[in-house]
Amino acid sequence: MGWEYPPTRAGSQPNRHTVSIRLHCIPQKTGLLGRIIGVMTDTKTAGQRLVALLDEGLPSGMVWTASERATLGLISDTADRVETLKGLLAAEVQSADRSTHRCAELAGEIRMAQASIAKMIASLDPNMVVQAKSARHQHAARSRWNGVGISGPA
């Protein structure tokens, strides 16, 4: 007795979200009128949880710009990749014929992906604060705009 994936819009193949919901154990409890109700557990991926956390930090009335939404998608994908790499690293550490080279590679990839996530999060500007420019850069820009260069006024 097997079970089938629910039909999807795009075709017969299930999407990743459907698979993650179907593979998790759903505890059941009795509701009103004695019916059994399935209680969904948290099936969000690590990337989805991180993006939800960033969404919570967004001030009310503000929305992400298109470039920020694209960045959030990259953050989500990278966070999911980190979780996969952590699983691979844990499996490699647990294996009897452990390769230290492979462990070092996986650890390096995890660090690099986490640094990438940190940079992408820092690039988001939910409060729409204009980044201040240094006095040196402002002076250089004004001198270009006003036609004052190394050789003096133009």
C-alpha positions in Angstrom: 0.0 0.0 0.0 1.8 3.1 -1.2 0.9 6.8 -1.1 1.0 9.3 -3.9 2.1 12.9 -4.1 -0.8 15.3 -4.5 -1.1 16.7 -8.0 0.7 19.9 -8.8 -0.2 22.7 -11.2 3.0 22.4 -13.3 2.8 18.7 -13.9 3.1 15.3 -12.3 6.3 16.0 -10.3 5.9 17.3 -6.8 7.5 20.5 -5.8 10.0 20.8 -2.9 7.4 22.3 -0.5 4.9 19.4 -1.1 7.6 16.8 -0.5 8.8 18.4 2.7 5.2 18.6 4.1 4.5 15.0 3.1 7.7 13.5 4.6 7.2 15.1 8.0 5.3 13.3 10.7 2.0 15.0 11.4 0.7 14.5 14.9 -3.0 14.1 15.3 -5.3 15.2 18.0 -9.0 15.0 18.6 -11.0 18.2 17.9 -14.5 19.3 18.5 -17.1 16.6 17.7 -14.5 13.9 18.1 -13.0 14.4 14.6 -9.3 13.8 14.2 -7.4 16.9 13.1 -3.9 16.9 11.7 -1.7 19.4 13.4 1.0 20.8 11.1 4.5 21.1 12.4 6.9 23.8 11.3 8.0 22.6 7.9 9.9 25.8 6.9 13.4 25.4 5.6 16.3 27.3 7.3 16.2 29.9 4.6 12.5 30.5 4.9 12.9 30.9 8.7 15.7 33.4 8.2 13.7 35.4 5.7 10.7 35.4 8.0 12.9 36.7 10.8 14.1 39.5 8.5 10.5 40.3 7.6 9.7 40.6 11.3 12.4 43.3 11.6 10.8 45.3 8.7 9.2 48.5 10.1 5.4 48.6 9.7 4.2 50.2 6.5 7.5 49.4 4.7 7.9 46.8 2.0 11.0 45.3 0.4 12.1 46.8 -2.9 12.5 44.5 -5.9 16.3 44.2 -5.5 15.9 43.5 -1.8 13.3 40.7 -2.5 15.8 39.2 -5.0 18.5 39.4 -2.2 16.1 37.7 0.2 15.7 34.9 -2.3 19.5 34.5 -2.5 19.7 34.6 1.3 17.1 31.9 1.6 18.8 29.7 -1.0 22.2 30.2 0.7 20.9 29.4 4.2 19.3 26.2 2.8 22.7 25.3 1.2 24.4 25.9 4.6 22.0 23.4 6.3 22.7 20.8 3.6 26.4 21.3 4.0 26.1 21.0 7.8 24.4 17.7 7.3 27.1 16.5 4.9 29.8 17.6 7.4 28.0 15.8 10.2 27.8 12.6 8.1 31.4 12.9 7.1 32.5 13.3 10.7 30.4 10.3 11.8 31.7 8.0 9.1 34.3 5.4 9.9 36.5 6.3 6.9 36.5 10.0 7.6 38.4 12.2 5.2 40.0 15.2 7.0 40.4 16.9 3.6 36.7 16.5 2.9 35.8 17.8 6.3 38.0 20.9 5.8 36.4 21.5 2.4 32.9 21.3 3.8 33.8 23.5 6.8 35.3 26.1 4.5 32.2 26.1 2.3 30.0 26.6 5.3 32.1 29.5 6.6 32.1 31.1 3.1 28.3 30.7 2.7 27.7 32.2 6.2 29.9 35.2 5.4 28.0 35.6 2.2 24.7 35.6 4.1 26.0 38.2 6.5 27.1 40.4 3.6 23.7 40.1 1.9 21.8 40.9 5.1 24.0 43.9 5.6 23.2 45.1 2.1 19.5 45.2 3.0 18.2 48.6 4.0 14.8 48.1 5.7 14.9 51.6 7.4 15.8 53.3 4.1 18.7 55.1 5.8 21.0 56.8 3.3 24.6 55.8 3.8 26.8 58.7 4.8 29.8 59.5 2.6 33.1 60.4 3.9 34.3 64.1 3.8 37.1 63.0 1.4 34.7 61.5 -1.1 32.3 64.5 -0.9 35.2 66.9 -1.5 36.4 64.8 -4.5 32.9 64.7 -6.0 32.4 68.5 -5.5 35.7 69.2 -7.2 34.7 67.1 -10.2 31.3 68.8 -10.4 32.6 72.3 -10.1 35.4 71.7 -12.6 38.2 72.0 -10.1 40.8 69.4 -10.7 44.5 68.9 -10.2 45.4 71.7 -12.6 43.0 74.2 -11.1 39.7 75.6 -12.5 38.8 74.5 -16.0 
